[in-house]
C-alpha cells in the first residue's frame, strides 16, 4: 500500500451517515450511495465506525465480529460498498474494540449458559471473591461466577491470556481482509494487558496495573502471524497516554504498518481530567500538546493519526473557535492544521462542511446513556438543571453523532423519516449548499486535500514549531528538500502582526481561508486567519 502519510481518511459514523431505506438509521447502502461525494472531496479511504455494534445498544462493543446487524445491511451490501469504493480508488477500513464484547455476543451467551470453553474467553472469578459488589464485576448468569467489565455496563472484557482468544482474532482479521478491508482501527488496545497474576479481582480491574509489555506481545504475535502476510493492511492503535505506554510500544511503532491514535489534544478543556465540567480550553496547552506530538513522532520515526473529531467528543469547531461569527473561517483553520500536520490525517464526517454541535434545548433530546447519566450525577452534586444541561450540552458524544446534513430539506436529507437522533442546523449548513460555493468550507477542504497530495513537504517534511511566543498563533514549518512551507493559524478574534521569515518577493501563498491575501513583511493576521506560505 502507499505510505500512510500519503492518504487522507474519512471517518463515518455508520448510524448517522445516510439512511437509504427510510428506517431512520444510516446503513451500508447509504454509504455506497454517497461514495461519489467522497471521491469528489478527494479522500483515499473511509473508516466505518459502528459496523459490528448493535445499533439498539448504547455500548461500544461488538455483538458479533463477523455478522452485520440487519439494520445496517448484509455482508453482500458491505462487499458491494467495497467494490464501488475501489472503483473510485477509495480503501475501506473498520473500527472496533478488541478489549471486550457486547453481552449479546455469542461467546458471552455461551459463557453465561455455563460453557467452560467460552467462560475462559472472558475474565471471570467466583462471585464470593468480589464481596461488596465491586462495580467492575457483575454476576455471570446463574453460574456463581462474576465477569469483569472495566468500561460500560453491557460490555464484558476478554481474556487475552487465553490462546484461543488470540486465535479467534487472527481468524477475525483474516476474514475481513478476505473481504478487502485494508485498515483496522483497534480501540481499547491497552486494556487487553490486564495482569491476571495479581490474584485480586479489585487489582485486576485497576487500570494502573495494566502491563503494557503484554499488549506488545499480543500485537507482535498478530503482526507476525497475520498482518505481515498482508502488507497492504494498515493497523491503527488507539493508545492511552501515560509514559509507560510510550516507552513499551517502541517495538510496535517500529513496524511500518502500525500507527498510533491518541486524543491527548482533546483533553485541554477538561478540569482535572473530568470531562463533565465546563471550563474554557487553554490555547497554550493545545499548542504545546500538538507541537510536542509532531516533534516527538518524527524523532522516533513513528506516525500518528491526526484528527479533531470522533464519535466520542463534541465538535472541535465549538470547543476551539470561541466566536460563532467566525465558525466558517474557524472550520477552515482547523482543516488546515489537520491536513498540513505531521502524521496521517483523518477527517470526521461533517467537518468538511463546517457542521456544529446541535442546538438542543432539553436532556430528552440526547440518546447517549453516558450523557444522561452525567446529567443525573450533576443534579445529585447540587447543580441546577440549567447548569447541568449546559455541561452536557457542551460535552455530549451525541454532538458529533447527529445525522449528516446533506441538504436543506426536512431531516437534512439524511432520511425521509424522523432520524434516530434529532438533526442539527441543516438549513444553514449542508452538503448541497457547500459543494456549489467557491468560498465554502467544502471547497477549502477539497483544495487542502489536493495540496497535501501533491506536496512532499506536507506528507514527509520535517515538522518545526514556529512563533511559539506569539499569543493565539499556532504555527509550524514543514521542510522537505529545498522547500519550506510556513503554516499560520491565528486563533485570535483581534488582528495580530508578525514578521515573516523571508522577503515577501520570495514568498507565495499556496492557500488561505480568506479570499484575498496580500503579503507584507510585517504581516497582519486577521481573526481566525489560516494560510500556507511557501518560501
Backbone torsions as a table, in degrees:
resi	resn	phi	psi	omega
1	UNK	NA	161.4	175.0
2	UNK	-62.3	160.6	175.1
3	UNK	-58.7	142.7	-175.7
4	UNK	-58.4	-36.1	-176.6
5	UNK	-70.2	-12.0	178.4
6	UNK	-86.5	-4.0	-176.1
7	UNK	-107.0	147.6	170.5
8	UNK	-117.0	121.8	-177.0
9	UNK	-105.2	148.7	-178.5
10	UNK	-121.6	117.5	-178.0
11	UNK	-88.3	132.9	-178.9
12	UNK	-118.4	124.9	169.5
13	UNK	-87.0	102.3	-167.0
14	UNK	-51.6	-42.9	-174.2
15	UNK	-63.4	-19.3	-172.0
16	UNK	-124.1	12.0	-174.4
17	UNK	-85.3	-59.9	177.1
18	UNK	-160.6	131.0	-178.2
19	UNK	-97.6	109.4	-175.7
20	UNK	-88.2	-18.6	-174.3
21	UNK	-118.6	12.4	172.5
22	UNK	56.8	50.5	170.3
23	UNK	-112.5	5.6	178.0
24	UNK	87.4	1.7	-177.2
25	UNK	-127.5	135.4	177.3
26	UNK	-62.4	158.3	-175.2
27	UNK	-152.1	175.5	-176.0
28	UNK	-66.9	-41.6	177.5
29	UNK	-61.5	-33.3	176.3
30	UNK	-61.2	-41.6	176.4
31	UNK	-63.6	-46.5	179.9
32	UNK	-56.9	-40.9	-179.7
33	UNK	-60.1	-30.6	-174.1
34	UNK	-103.3	10.6	-178.1
35	UNK	-64.9	-33.4	177.7
36	UNK	-61.2	-37.0	176.7
37	UNK	-61.3	-44.4	-179.3
38	UNK	-67.2	-35.3	175.6
39	UNK	-65.5	-37.9	178.0
40	UNK	-65.0	-37.8	176.2
41	UNK	-63.5	-36.1	175.4
42	UNK	107.8	14.3	-177.3
43	UNK	-76.6	157.8	-177.3
44	UNK	-102.9	-17.1	-176.3
45	UNK	-155.5	156.1	171.5
46	UNK	-121.1	143.5	175.2
47	UNK	-113.5	117.2	-177.5
48	UNK	-93.9	118.6	179.6
49	UNK	-102.7	126.6	175.6
50	UNK	101.5	4.1	-176.3
51	UNK	-59.0	-39.3	-173.7
52	UNK	-101.4	11.6	-177.7
53	UNK	-102.6	141.1	175.4
54	UNK	-69.0	117.1	-176.4
55	UNK	-65.1	-14.6	179.1
56	UNK	-89.5	-6.2	-178.7
57	UNK	-110.9	134.8	179.9
58	UNK	-93.5	58.8	175.9
59	UNK	-136.6	149.8	177.3
60	UNK	-93.0	69.5	-175.1
61	UNK	-145.9	140.6	-177.3
62	UNK	-77.4	130.5	173.2
63	UNK	-86.8	-14.3	171.7
64	UNK	-163.6	143.9	175.5
65	UNK	-92.5	-0.8	-177.9
66	UNK	-124.3	-41.0	-172.9
67	UNK	-92.3	137.8	177.9
68	UNK	-93.4	133.3	179.1
69	UNK	-59.9	133.0	-177.6
70	UNK	-55.7	-24.8	177.7
71	UNK	-60.7	-33.2	-179.1
72	UNK	-89.1	-20.9	-178.0
73	UNK	132.0	-154.6	-176.4
74	UNK	-126.0	170.6	175.4
75	UNK	-62.9	-34.1	176.3
76	UNK	-62.7	-39.1	175.6
77	UNK	-61.7	-40.8	178.8
78	UNK	-63.3	-45.8	179.9
79	UNK	-61.2	-38.8	177.6
80	UNK	-66.3	-37.6	176.2
81	UNK	-60.8	-47.9	-179.0
82	UNK	-62.0	-43.6	179.9
83	UNK	-59.3	-47.4	179.7
84	UNK	-66.5	-39.2	178.5
85	UNK	-61.1	-44.3	179.9
86	UNK	-64.6	-33.1	175.4
87	UNK	-62.1	-26.7	179.3
88	UNK	-99.7	12.6	-179.1
89	UNK	60.6	38.7	177.0
90	UNK	-116.6	124.5	176.5
91	UNK	-84.0	164.6	-177.0
92	UNK	-125.9	132.4	176.5
93	UNK	-125.5	160.8	175.7
94	UNK	-131.0	154.5	-172.8
95	UNK	-127.2	129.7	177.8
96	UNK	-161.4	163.1	179.0
97	UNK	-87.6	139.6	175.1
98	UNK	-106.6	5.8	-179.2
99	UNK	-87.9	-27.8	-172.0
100	UNK	-152.1	170.1	171.6
101	UNK	-123.1	167.9	169.9
102	UNK	-74.4	159.4	177.9
103	UNK	-69.1	-16.1	177.4
104	UNK	-86.1	-3.0	-179.5
105	UNK	-65.8	141.5	-179.8
106	UNK	-55.6	-35.4	178.2
107	UNK	-59.9	-47.7	-177.4
108	UNK	-68.3	-37.4	178.9
109	UNK	-60.6	-40.0	178.2
110	UNK	-69.6	-38.5	177.5
111	UNK	-62.4	-41.9	-179.2
112	UNK	-66.4	-28.9	179.1
113	UNK	-81.2	-2.3	175.5
114	UNK	104.4	6.0	-179.8
115	UNK	-72.8	113.9	-175.1
116	UNK	-61.1	-39.9	-179.2
117	UNK	-56.8	-46.0	-176.0
118	UNK	-82.9	-20.7	169.8
119	UNK	-63.2	-33.9	178.5
120	UNK	-74.2	-8.8	173.6
121	UNK	-75.4	-15.4	-175.3
122	UNK	-119.6	169.3	176.1
123	UNK	-92.4	107.6	-176.1
124	UNK	-129.8	160.5	175.1
125	UNK	-155.2	163.2	177.6
126	UNK	-59.2	140.7	-179.1
127	UNK	-59.1	-31.7	-176.7
128	UNK	-72.0	-6.9	176.2
129	UNK	-88.5	-11.1	-179.3
130	UNK	-112.5	58.0	178.7
131	UNK	-63.2	151.8	-178.9
132	UNK	80.9	9.8	177.1
133	UNK	51.3	53.6	178.2
134	UNK	-50.8	128.6	-166.1
135	UNK	-68.5	-14.7	177.3
136	UNK	-85.4	-7.1	-179.0
137	UNK	-119.3	130.6	-179.2
138	UNK	-129.0	153.3	-177.9
139	UNK	-61.5	138.0	177.1
140	UNK	-94.2	83.6	-179.1
141	UNK	58.8	-131.9	179.6
142	UNK	-108.8	25.1	-172.9
143	UNK	-86.2	-2.9	-174.4
144	UNK	67.8	13.1	175.9
145	UNK	-108.5	163.8	174.6
146	UNK	-125.6	146.6	178.8
147	UNK	-114.8	154.1	-175.6
148	UNK	-94.4	138.5	166.8
149	UNK	-140.0	113.7	179.6
150	UNK	-87.5	-12.4	178.4
151	UNK	-103.5	-130.8	-174.6
152	UNK	-78.4	152.6	166.9
153	UNK	-61.3	138.1	-173.8
154	UNK	104.2	-2.4	176.5
155	UNK	-121.0	150.0	176.0
156	UNK	-132.1	125.7	-173.9
157	UNK	-75.9	138.0	-178.6
158	UNK	-84.2	155.2	-179.6
159	UNK	-99.8	93.6	-177.8
160	UNK	-74.7	-7.3	173.6
161	UNK	-75.0	-15.4	179.1
162	UNK	-84.3	116.2	-179.5
163	UNK	-57.1	-27.3	179.2
164	UNK	-64.9	-33.9	177.6
165	UNK	-66.3	-43.5	178.5
166	UNK	-63.3	-41.3	177.3
167	UNK	-61.0	-41.9	177.9
168	UNK	-57.7	-44.6	-178.1
169	UNK	-70.3	-32.5	172.5
170	UNK	-57.4	-46.5	-179.3
171	UNK	-66.6	-36.4	178.5
172	UNK	-63.0	-47.9	179.9
173	UNK	-63.5	-42.3	179.5
174	UNK	-62.7	-38.2	178.5
175	UNK	-59.6	-48.9	-176.6
176	UNK	-74.0	-29.3	173.9
177	UNK	-65.6	-38.3	175.1
178	UNK	-60.9	-28.2	177.5
179	UNK	-94.1	21.8	169.2
180	UNK	71.9	22.3	170.4
181	UNK	-75.5	130.0	-177.8
182	UNK	-119.9	0.7	175.5
183	UNK	-137.7	129.8	173.9
184	UNK	-118.0	124.4	172.5
185	UNK	-106.1	111.1	-172.0
186	UNK	-101.5	122.0	-176.8
187	UNK	-96.5	155.8	174.0
188	UNK	58.5	32.6	-172.2
189	UNK	-63.4	-43.4	-175.9
190	UNK	-66.5	-19.5	-178.8
191	UNK	-72.1	-13.3	180.0
192	UNK	-76.9	-6.7	-176.9
193	UNK	-91.2	41.9	-179.6
194	UNK	-75.5	140.0	-176.2
195	UNK	-94.4	98.8	-177.0
196	UNK	-75.6	-5.1	179.2
197	UNK	-84.6	0.5	-179.0
198	UNK	-71.8	-20.0	178.1
199	UNK	56.8	31.4	177.8
200	UNK	-146.8	113.7	-180.0
201	UNK	-54.9	-37.4	-179.6
202	UNK	-66.1	-41.9	-179.0
203	UNK	-71.9	-35.6	177.5
204	UNK	-60.9	-37.0	-179.1
205	UNK	-78.7	-8.6	-178.2
206	UNK	-82.1	116.4	-175.2
207	UNK	-66.1	-18.3	178.3
208	UNK	-71.2	-12.3	179.9
209	UNK	-96.2	3.8	180.0
210	UNK	-59.5	139.7	178.9
211	UNK	-106.2	107.6	-176.8
212	UNK	-66.5	-28.4	179.8
213	UNK	-63.3	-32.7	175.6
214	UNK	-63.1	-42.3	179.0
215	UNK	-60.4	-45.0	179.1
216	UNK	-59.7	-41.8	179.5
217	UNK	-62.7	-42.4	-179.0
218	UNK	-66.5	-44.5	-179.1
219	UNK	-66.8	-39.2	179.0
220	UNK	-63.2	-39.0	178.1
221	UNK	-64.2	-45.6	178.1
222	UNK	-62.1	-40.1	-179.8
223	UNK	-65.5	-46.7	-177.4
224	UNK	-64.8	-35.9	-172.4
225	UNK	-100.3	-12.3	-179.9
226	UNK	-129.4	-67.3	-165.9
227	UNK	-65.4	-32.6	179.8
228	UNK	-66.8	-19.9	176.8
229	UNK	-79.9	-9.7	-177.6
230	UNK	-131.7	78.4	-174.6
231	UNK	-62.9	-13.3	178.0
232	UNK	-77.5	-8.8	-173.8
233	UNK	-89.7	134.4	173.8
234	UNK	-109.2	136.0	-179.7
235	UNK	-116.8	120.6	178.6
236	UNK	-103.0	123.1	-176.3
237	UNK	-105.9	113.5	174.6
238	UNK	-75.6	122.0	-166.5
239	UNK	-120.6	140.0	168.8
240	UNK	-72.4	175.1	-164.7
241	UNK	-113.6	2.7	-175.8
242	UNK	-75.0	158.9	-171.0
243	UNK	-61.5	-35.2	-178.1
244	UNK	-60.7	-35.2	-180.0
245	UNK	-67.9	-42.3	-178.7
246	UNK	-61.9	-35.6	-179.7
247	UNK	-75.8	-47.6	-174.2
248	UNK	-65.5	-30.7	-171.7
249	UNK	-85.7	6.1	-177.8
250	UNK	-55.1	-38.6	-178.9
251	UNK	-63.6	-36.9	-179.3
252	UNK	-72.7	-42.2	-177.2
253	UNK	-70.0	-16.6	175.5
254	UNK	-73.1	-13.5	-179.8
255	UNK	-81.6	130.4	-173.3
256	UNK	-66.7	-19.0	-176.4
257	UNK	-102.4	12.4	177.7
258	UNK	-116.5	133.7	172.6
259	UNK	-132.4	160.4	-176.1
260	UNK	-104.7	161.1	-179.2
261	UNK	-140.5	113.0	-177.1
262	UNK	-132.6	139.6	-176.9
263	UNK	-104.3	26.0	-177.6
264	UNK	-55.2	-37.9	-176.7
265	UNK	-68.6	-15.3	-179.8
266	UNK	-93.6	8.2	179.3
267	UNK	-101.6	5.0	-171.7
268	UNK	-75.3	-8.8	173.6
269	UNK	-117.8	23.9	171.2
270	UNK	-93.8	143.4	176.4
271	UNK	-98.1	111.4	-178.0
272	UNK	53.6	45.4	177.5
273	UNK	65.5	13.2	178.5
274	UNK	-95.6	114.7	-179.3
275	UNK	-65.6	-35.2	-172.2
276	UNK	-89.5	56.1	173.5
277	UNK	-133.2	164.0	-177.7
278	UNK	-126.0	91.6	178.3
279	UNK	-131.6	150.0	178.2
280	UNK	-68.6	149.2	179.3
281	UNK	-74.1	155.9	178.9
282	UNK	-100.3	111.3	-177.6
283	UNK	-59.6	-40.4	-178.9
284	UNK	-61.1	-39.0	177.2
285	UNK	-64.8	-43.8	-179.9
286	UNK	-61.0	-47.2	-179.7
287	UNK	-62.0	-43.8	-178.6
288	UNK	-63.2	-44.9	-176.8
289	UNK	-63.8	-44.7	-178.0
290	UNK	-69.4	-43.3	177.7
291	UNK	-61.9	-44.1	-179.1
292	UNK	-60.7	-40.0	178.1
293	UNK	-64.1	-45.1	-179.4
294	UNK	-61.2	-42.9	-179.7
295	UNK	-71.0	-44.1	-176.7
296	UNK	-65.3	-40.4	-177.1
297	UNK	-65.2	-41.1	-179.8
298	UNK	-72.2	-25.8	179.3
299	UNK	-67.0	-31.8	-179.3
300	UNK	-108.6	13.6	179.2
301	UNK	54.8	42.1	-177.3
302	UNK	-117.3	139.2	179.9
303	UNK	-103.9	146.7	178.2
304	UNK	-129.3	148.7	174.7
305	UNK	-71.6	133.3	174.7
306	UNK	-97.8	129.1	179.8
307	UNK	-158.4	158.0	172.3
308	UNK	-110.6	-45.8	-173.1
309	UNK	-116.9	153.8	168.8
310	UNK	-155.1	175.5	-175.1
311	UNK	-73.5	4.7	-178.5
312	UNK	-108.3	2.8	-174.1
313	UNK	-134.3	166.7	168.4
314	UNK	-77.6	168.0	-179.0
315	UNK	-66.4	133.5	175.3
316	UNK	-60.5	-31.9	179.8
317	UNK	-57.6	-44.5	179.1
318	UNK	-74.5	-28.7	-175.8
319	UNK	-80.6	-37.3	-169.3
320	UNK	-113.4	-12.8	174.4
321	UNK	-105.4	103.8	-164.8
322	UNK	-83.7	-15.3	179.5
323	UNK	-111.3	111.0	-177.4
324	UNK	-55.7	-29.1	179.7
325	UNK	-66.4	-13.1	178.3
326	UNK	-109.0	16.9	-178.1
327	UNK	-59.1	-39.9	-178.3
328	UNK	-64.1	-48.5	177.0
329	UNK	-64.9	-38.1	-179.7
330	UNK	-66.0	-36.6	177.5
331	UNK	-62.4	-39.5	178.3
332	UNK	-69.1	-40.8	178.5
333	UNK	-58.7	-47.6	179.1
334	UNK	-63.1	-37.7	177.5
335	UNK	-63.6	-37.2	178.9
336	UNK	-66.6	-44.8	177.7
337	UNK	-58.8	-44.0	-179.3
338	UNK	-60.1	-48.7	-170.7
339	UNK	-89.0	-7.9	176.4
340	UNK	-105.1	-3.0	-172.1
341	UNK	-79.4	176.6	179.7
342	UNK	-87.4	106.6	179.1
343	UNK	146.0	-156.3	-174.5
344	UNK	-112.6	103.4	-172.9
345	UNK	-73.6	138.6	176.1
346	UNK	-131.8	112.0	176.2
347	UNK	-82.2	140.3	174.2
348	UNK	-101.5	138.9	-173.5
349	UNK	-48.6	132.3	179.5
350	UNK	96.4	-23.5	176.8
351	UNK	-58.6	-37.7	-174.2
352	UNK	-72.4	-5.4	174.1
353	UNK	-121.3	5.2	177.6
354	UNK	77.3	33.8	177.7
355	UNK	-62.8	141.9	-178.8
356	UNK	-112.7	170.6	170.6
357	UNK	-60.8	147.0	179.7
358	UNK	-71.4	155.2	179.5
359	UNK	-93.8	59.0	179.0
360	UNK	-67.4	154.3	-176.3
361	UNK	-120.6	-10.4	179.1
362	UNK	-151.8	156.7	-172.7
363	UNK	-64.0	-24.9	-179.3
364	UNK	-65.9	-13.8	179.3
365	UNK	-81.3	-13.4	-178.9
366	UNK	-89.5	140.5	178.7
367	UNK	-104.8	-20.4	-177.7
368	UNK	-67.3	120.5	-177.1
369	UNK	-64.5	-36.2	179.2
370	UNK	-62.3	-37.2	177.4
371	UNK	-64.6	-45.9	-179.7
372	UNK	-63.6	-40.0	179.1
373	UNK	-67.0	-39.9	179.0
374	UNK	-62.7	-40.9	178.7
375	UNK	-61.1	-46.2	179.7
376	UNK	-63.2	-41.3	-179.9
377	UNK	-64.9	-37.9	179.2
378	UNK	-66.0	-37.2	176.3
379	UNK	-63.5	-40.9	178.3
380	UNK	-62.3	-35.4	179.4
381	UNK	-70.7	-11.4	178.9
382	UNK	108.8	3.7	176.6
383	UNK	-66.5	145.7	169.5
384	UNK	-70.3	160.8	179.1
385	UNK	-59.4	-38.3	-179.6
386	UNK	-65.4	-43.6	-179.5
387	UNK	-69.2	-42.0	179.1
388	UNK	-62.1	-40.9	179.7
389	UNK	-66.7	-37.3	178.5
390	UNK	-59.1	-38.2	179.7
391	UNK	-66.7	-53.5	-176.6
392	UNK	-68.2	-31.1	177.9
393	UNK	-60.1	-33.6	-179.2
394	UNK	-92.2	-10.1	-172.5
395	UNK	-119.6	-13.3	-170.5
396	UNK	-64.8	142.0	173.8
397	UNK	-64.5	-25.3	179.1
398	UNK	-62.6	-18.4	179.3
399	UNK	-61.3	-32.5	178.1
400	UNK	-101.2	-0.6	-179.4
401	UNK	-100.3	-3.1	-179.6
402	UNK	-60.7	153.2	-177.0
403	UNK	-57.4	143.3	175.6
404	UNK	-58.7	140.0	-174.1
405	UNK	-100.4	97.5	-173.7
406	UNK	-88.3	-34.9	-178.4
407	UNK	-156.3	177.7	-174.6
408	UNK	-86.8	-0.4	-179.6
409	UNK	-73.8	175.5	-176.7
410	UNK	-54.4	136.6	-178.6
411	UNK	65.0	16.9	174.9
412	UNK	67.4	19.4	-179.5
413	UNK	74.7	3.8	178.8
414	UNK	-71.0	-37.0	-176.1
415	UNK	-157.6	163.8	173.9
416	UNK	-92.3	-2.9	177.1
417	UNK	-124.4	169.4	-178.5
418	UNK	-61.9	124.4	-178.2
419	UNK	-68.5	165.2	-180.0
420	UNK	-63.0	-24.0	179.9
421	UNK	-134.1	136.3	-177.3
422	UNK	-57.7	127.6	-178.4
423	UNK	-67.9	169.9	176.9
424	UNK	-92.2	-151.2	-174.6
425	UNK	-87.5	71.5	-175.2
426	UNK	-74.6	-19.1	179.5
427	UNK	-64.0	-35.0	-178.1
428	UNK	-92.5	-30.8	-175.2
429	UNK	-128.2	113.1	178.9
430	UNK	-159.1	161.9	-175.7
431	UNK	-62.8	-45.4	-176.5
432	UNK	-55.5	-39.6	178.1
433	UNK	-72.9	-45.6	-172.1
434	UNK	-64.6	-38.8	-173.5
435	UNK	-72.7	-11.3	-177.7
436	UNK	-98.6	-6.1	-173.5
437	UNK	-108.0	132.8	179.8
438	UNK	-68.2	-27.0	-177.5
439	UNK	-104.0	18.6	-176.4
440	UNK	-79.1	164.8	174.8
441	UNK	-62.3	-41.1	179.6
442	UNK	-58.8	-47.9	-179.2
443	UNK	-61.8	-39.5	178.0
444	UNK	-62.5	-47.8	178.5
445	UNK	-59.3	-43.4	-179.5
446	UNK	-61.2	-43.9	179.0
447	UNK	-67.3	-37.4	-179.4
448	UNK	-68.7	-39.5	176.7
449	UNK	-62.8	-44.7	179.5
450	UNK	-61.7	-40.5	179.1
451	UNK	-63.7	-43.5	179.6
452	UNK	-61.9	-41.0	-177.1
453	UNK	-64.4	-28.6	-177.6
454	UNK	-99.2	1.1	-175.8
455	UNK	-112.5	113.8	175.0
456	UNK	-67.6	-28.5	178.5
457	UNK	-63.7	-42.9	-179.3
458	UNK	-73.6	-27.5	179.5
459	UNK	-84.1	-48.0	-170.2
460	UNK	-120.0	-3.8	-171.7
461	UNK	-66.5	154.6	173.5
462	UNK	-61.4	145.2	-179.3
463	UNK	-107.0	122.9	-178.6
464	UNK	-134.0	115.1	177.1
465	UNK	-59.8	150.1	-178.7
466	UNK	-141.1	156.8	176.4
467	UNK	51.0	42.4	-175.4
468	UNK	-71.0	-15.5	178.7
469	UNK	-93.1	-3.7	-178.8
470	UNK	-88.7	121.0	-178.2
471	UNK	-61.4	141.8	172.5
472	UNK	62.0	19.1	178.2
473	UNK	-117.5	117.0	173.9
474	UNK	-99.0	115.3	-174.0
475	UNK	-141.7	146.0	176.2
476	UNK	-156.4	161.4	179.4
477	UNK	-114.2	134.1	170.0
478	UNK	-108.7	124.2	-174.5
479	UNK	-123.8	128.6	177.0
480	UNK	-147.7	124.0	-178.0
481	UNK	61.3	-126.6	179.8
482	UNK	-96.8	8.6	-175.3
483	UNK	-104.7	134.9	172.1
484	UNK	-119.6	131.1	174.1
485	UNK	-119.3	124.7	176.9
486	UNK	-100.9	121.2	179.0
487	UNK	-105.4	122.0	-179.3
488	UNK	-117.0	128.2	177.9
489	UNK	-135.2	106.9	-174.0
490	UNK	-95.3	113.7	-176.9
491	UNK	-89.2	6.7	-177.2
492	UNK	-92.3	154.3	177.4
493	UNK	-95.0	0.4	175.0
494	UNK	-117.9	153.7	178.5
495	UNK	-61.1	150.9	176.3
496	UNK	-143.4	141.3	-176.6
497	UNK	-109.2	135.7	177.1
498	UNK	-131.3	161.6	175.3
499	UNK	-97.4	122.5	179.6
500	UNK	-71.4	151.1	-173.4
501	UNK	-78.8	-6.0	-178.3
502	UNK	-145.4	160.4	176.7
503	UNK	-59.0	138.3	-176.4
504	UNK	-61.9	-22.7	176.8
505	UNK	-66.1	-21.9	-179.9
506	UNK	-100.6	8.4	-176.7
507	UNK	-110.8	147.8	176.8
508	UNK	-139.1	128.6	176.2
509	UNK	-80.7	117.6	-179.8
510	UNK	-85.9	-33.4	-179.9
511	UNK	-163.1	142.8	179.1
512	UNK	-144.6	151.9	176.7
513	UNK	-89.7	-1.2	169.6
514	UNK	-103.3	141.9	-172.9
515	UNK	-66.4	-33.7	179.1
516	UNK	-120.9	131.4	179.8
517	UNK	-141.1	115.9	177.1
518	UNK	-117.5	116.0	-174.7
519	UNK	-76.4	140.3	169.9
520	UNK	-132.6	158.6	-176.4
521	UNK	-58.4	-45.6	170.5
522	UNK	-96.1	98.7	-171.0
523	UNK	-90.8	134.3	179.5
524	UNK	-96.9	110.7	178.0
525	UNK	-79.4	129.2	179.0
526	UNK	-87.5	168.3	-177.7
527	UNK	-55.5	127.5	177.8
528	UNK	53.2	35.3	177.2
529	UNK	-80.4	141.8	176.9
530	UNK	-137.7	133.3	179.4
531	UNK	-154.1	157.8	175.8
532	UNK	-116.1	124.5	-178.6
533	UNK	-115.0	126.4	175.0
534	UNK	-95.1	132.4	179.5
535	UNK	-147.5	NA	NA
